[in-house]
Amino acid sequence: PHCGEAPLPPYSQRYNCTFADGHAVPNVCVCKPGAPLPLSTAKKNVLVIGDSLSIGWTPLAVRNLSDLALVQHSPWDTRDGGAEETAYGLQCLDFFLASPGGRPLAPDLVVFNWGMHDGPMSNATVPGQNGNATAYALQLRGIARRLAAWAASGARAHRGTQLLFVMTTPFVCSLHSNGAVAALNRVAAEIMADAGIPTVDPFGAIVDACAPLPNPSCMGIPDCFCPH
């Protein structure tokens, strides 16, 4: 949508921009590109927008839903933090909802998550990587409102695009960080309730499986859910 604009450091320093005609130019896009695959005409289409946690569980969703749906992660990022913190998500949401060439997407379901990059790992503000927890509520509310308006407009309204928010998973090796996750999840639950967006909450089930906390080796796996 905005390829060719002047970059805003430090967001744009690592990413290339792919234009609608297919040519790529390095270091011109402010934001990471969106999901790369054309939407399926034979299956449902699921777009996952989220931080590094969602990068971890998206392959499981791809595998388990392969008979029913084409599942893609947006941004098109498999190791570099995904949609990062809410400030980055708010800035880059239009990119995440489009193809790398800028074509608007109309999936059946958008599953989204922000939280782990918004305080539990660090309260330091590093644009494009990490944000402060004090900004989370305002920014997540802005994302929820924009997604709700987007889903109710144009081709998405005709398709009946649905939204689903996934709560942040626990930080089981640190009671302090896990408390920060729980606090952000309470904020997110209130925001999604206000916006009429359903939620999935894996936090409690994982805490129960990893108890007692802190646990540096949940389920026998060192550093499991610490935070990934």
C-alpha positions as CSV (number, residue, x, y, z in Angstrom):
1,P,0.0,0.0,0.0
2,H,2.8,2.5,0.7
3,C,5.8,1.0,-1.1
4,G,8.1,3.7,-2.3
5,E,7.6,6.1,0.5
6,A,10.6,7.4,2.4
7,P,11.7,4.9,5.0
8,L,11.2,5.6,8.7
9,P,14.1,4.1,10.6
10,P,14.7,1.8,12.2
11,Y,11.6,-0.2,10.9
12,S,12.7,-0.3,7.3
13,Q,16.3,-1.1,7.6
14,R,16.0,-4.9,7.4
15,Y,13.2,-5.3,4.8
16,N,12.8,-5.3,1.1
17,C,9.8,-3.9,-0.8
18,T,8.1,-6.0,-3.5
19,F,6.1,-3.9,-5.9
20,A,2.9,-4.9,-7.7
21,D,4.9,-5.6,-10.9
22,G,7.1,-8.0,-9.1
23,H,10.4,-6.1,-8.8
24,A,12.0,-5.8,-5.4
25,V,13.9,-2.9,-4.0
26,P,15.8,-3.2,-0.7
27,N,15.3,-0.9,2.3
28,V,12.3,1.1,1.1
29,C,9.3,-0.3,2.9
30,V,8.5,0.9,6.4
31,C,6.9,-2.4,7.2
32,K,7.4,-6.2,6.7
33,P,5.4,-7.5,3.8
34,G,2.2,-9.5,4.2
35,A,1.3,-13.1,3.5
36,P,2.8,-14.3,0.2
37,L,0.4,-17.0,-1.1
38,P,-2.7,-16.3,-3.2
39,L,-5.9,-17.0,-1.3
40,S,-7.2,-20.5,-1.8
41,T,-10.4,-20.9,-3.9
42,A,-10.9,-24.5,-2.6
43,K,-10.4,-24.1,1.1
44,K,-11.1,-21.6,3.8
45,N,-8.4,-18.9,4.3
46,V,-6.9,-18.1,7.7
47,L,-4.5,-15.2,8.2
48,V,-2.4,-15.2,11.4
49,I,-1.1,-11.8,12.4
50,G,1.1,-11.8,15.5
51,D,4.4,-11.5,17.3
52,S,7.1,-14.1,17.7
53,L,4.8,-16.4,19.7
54,S,2.5,-16.8,16.7
55,I,5.4,-17.6,14.5
56,G,5.9,-20.7,16.7
57,W,2.4,-22.0,16.7
58,T,1.4,-21.1,13.1
59,P,3.2,-24.2,11.6
60,L,1.0,-26.4,13.9
61,A,-2.1,-24.7,12.7
62,V,-1.0,-25.1,9.1
63,R,-0.5,-28.8,9.6
64,N,-3.6,-29.5,11.7
65,L,-5.9,-27.5,9.4
66,S,-4.4,-28.5,6.1
67,D,-7.5,-30.4,5.0
68,L,-9.8,-27.4,5.7
69,A,-7.9,-24.2,5.3
70,L,-4.9,-22.4,3.9
71,V,-3.2,-20.9,6.9
72,Q,-0.6,-18.1,6.4
73,H,1.4,-15.9,8.8
74,S,1.4,-12.2,8.2
75,P,3.8,-10.5,8.2
76,W,5.8,-12.8,6.0
77,D,8.3,-13.5,8.7
78,T,9.4,-16.8,10.2
79,R,12.1,-15.8,12.7
80,D,12.3,-12.1,13.3
81,G,9.5,-11.3,15.7
82,G,6.6,-11.2,13.3
83,A,4.3,-8.3,14.0
84,E,6.5,-7.3,17.0
85,E,5.0,-4.9,19.5
86,T,1.6,-3.1,19.3
87,A,3.2,0.2,18.1
88,Y,4.7,-1.6,15.1
89,G,1.4,-3.5,14.6
90,L,-0.6,-0.3,14.6
91,Q,1.8,1.4,12.1
92,C,2.0,-1.6,9.8
93,L,-1.5,-3.2,9.9
94,D,-2.3,-2.2,6.4
95,F,0.7,-4.1,5.1
96,F,-0.2,-7.2,7.1
97,L,-3.6,-7.2,5.6
98,A,-2.3,-7.1,2.0
99,S,-0.1,-9.3,-0.2
100,P,3.6,-8.3,-0.6
101,G,2.5,-6.6,-3.8
102,G,-0.1,-4.5,-2.1
103,R,-3.2,-6.5,-3.1
104,P,-5.9,-6.3,-0.3
105,L,-6.7,-9.6,1.2
106,A,-10.1,-11.0,2.1
107,P,-9.6,-14.1,4.3
108,D,-12.3,-16.0,6.1
109,L,-10.6,-15.6,9.5
110,V,-8.0,-13.4,10.9
111,V,-6.3,-14.8,14.1
112,F,-4.3,-12.1,15.8
113,N,-2.1,-11.7,18.9
114,W,0.1,-9.1,20.5
115,G,1.6,-9.1,24.0
116,M,4.9,-10.8,24.6
117,H,6.8,-7.9,22.9
118,D,4.9,-5.3,25.0
119,G,6.6,-5.6,28.4
120,P,7.0,-9.2,29.6
121,M,10.4,-9.6,28.0
122,S,11.5,-6.0,28.7
123,N,9.8,-2.7,29.2
124,A,12.5,-1.0,27.0
125,T,11.0,0.7,23.9
126,V,12.9,-0.5,20.8
127,P,10.7,0.5,17.8
128,G,10.0,-2.5,15.6
129,Q,11.0,-5.0,18.3
130,N,9.7,-4.2,21.8
131,G,7.3,-1.8,23.5
132,N,6.4,-0.5,27.0
133,A,3.5,-2.1,28.7
134,T,2.0,1.3,29.5
135,A,1.2,1.8,25.8
136,Y,-0.3,-1.6,25.2
137,A,-4.0,-0.8,26.0
138,L,-4.3,2.2,23.8
139,Q,-2.5,0.6,20.9
140,L,-4.2,-2.7,21.1
141,R,-7.6,-1.0,21.3
142,G,-6.6,0.9,18.1
143,I,-5.7,-2.3,16.4
144,A,-9.0,-4.0,17.4
145,R,-11.1,-1.1,16.2
146,R,-9.3,-1.0,12.8
147,L,-9.6,-4.7,12.3
148,A,-13.3,-4.7,13.2
149,A,-13.9,-1.8,10.7
150,W,-11.7,-3.6,8.0
151,A,-13.6,-6.9,8.4
152,A,-16.9,-5.2,8.0
153,S,-16.0,-3.4,4.8
154,G,-15.6,-4.2,1.1
155,A,-14.9,-7.8,0.1
156,R,-14.4,-8.9,3.7
157,A,-18.1,-8.0,4.5
158,H,-19.2,-10.0,1.5
159,R,-17.1,-12.9,2.5
160,G,-18.0,-12.7,6.2
161,T,-14.5,-12.3,7.5
162,Q,-14.3,-13.2,11.2
163,L,-11.8,-12.1,13.9
164,L,-10.2,-14.1,16.7
165,F,-7.7,-12.9,19.3
166,V,-5.3,-15.3,21.0
167,M,-4.1,-14.4,24.5
168,T,-0.4,-14.4,25.2
169,T,1.1,-17.6,26.5
170,P,2.8,-17.7,29.9
171,F,6.4,-16.9,30.7
172,V,6.9,-19.9,33.0
173,C,10.5,-19.5,34.1
174,S,9.9,-16.0,35.6
175,L,7.2,-15.1,38.0
176,H,7.7,-11.4,37.4
177,S,7.5,-11.8,33.6
178,N,4.6,-14.2,33.9
179,G,2.7,-11.6,36.1
180,A,3.3,-9.1,33.3
181,V,1.8,-11.5,30.8
182,A,-1.3,-12.1,33.0
183,A,-1.8,-8.3,33.4
184,L,-1.7,-7.7,29.7
185,N,-4.1,-10.6,29.1
186,R,-6.6,-9.0,31.4
187,V,-6.3,-5.8,29.5
188,A,-6.7,-7.6,26.2
189,A,-9.7,-9.5,27.4
190,E,-11.5,-6.3,28.2
191,I,-10.6,-4.7,24.9
192,M,-11.8,-7.6,22.9
193,A,-15.0,-7.9,24.9
194,D,-15.7,-4.2,24.1
195,A,-15.0,-4.8,20.4
196,G,-17.1,-7.9,20.2
197,I,-14.1,-10.0,19.2
198,P,-13.9,-13.6,20.6
199,T,-10.8,-14.8,22.2
200,V,-8.8,-18.0,22.8
201,D,-6.9,-18.2,26.1
202,P,-4.1,-20.9,26.3
203,F,-2.5,-19.2,29.3
204,G,-4.2,-21.2,32.1
205,A,-3.9,-24.6,30.5
206,I,-0.1,-24.1,29.9
207,V,0.4,-22.8,33.5
208,D,-1.4,-25.9,34.8
209,A,0.7,-28.2,32.6
210,C,4.0,-26.4,33.7
211,A,3.2,-25.9,37.4
212,P,4.6,-25.2,39.9
213,L,6.1,-21.9,38.6
214,P,8.8,-20.8,38.0
215,N,9.7,-23.8,35.9
216,P,12.9,-23.6,33.7
217,S,12.0,-27.0,32.0
218,C,8.3,-27.2,31.3
219,M,7.1,-30.5,30.0
220,G,10.7,-31.7,30.2
221,I,11.9,-29.2,27.6
222,P,14.5,-26.7,28.7
223,D,13.3,-23.1,28.4
224,C,9.9,-24.2,27.1
225,F,7.5,-21.2,27.2
226,C,10.4,-19.1,28.4
227,P,9.0,-17.2,26.6
228,H,8.7,-19.4,23.4
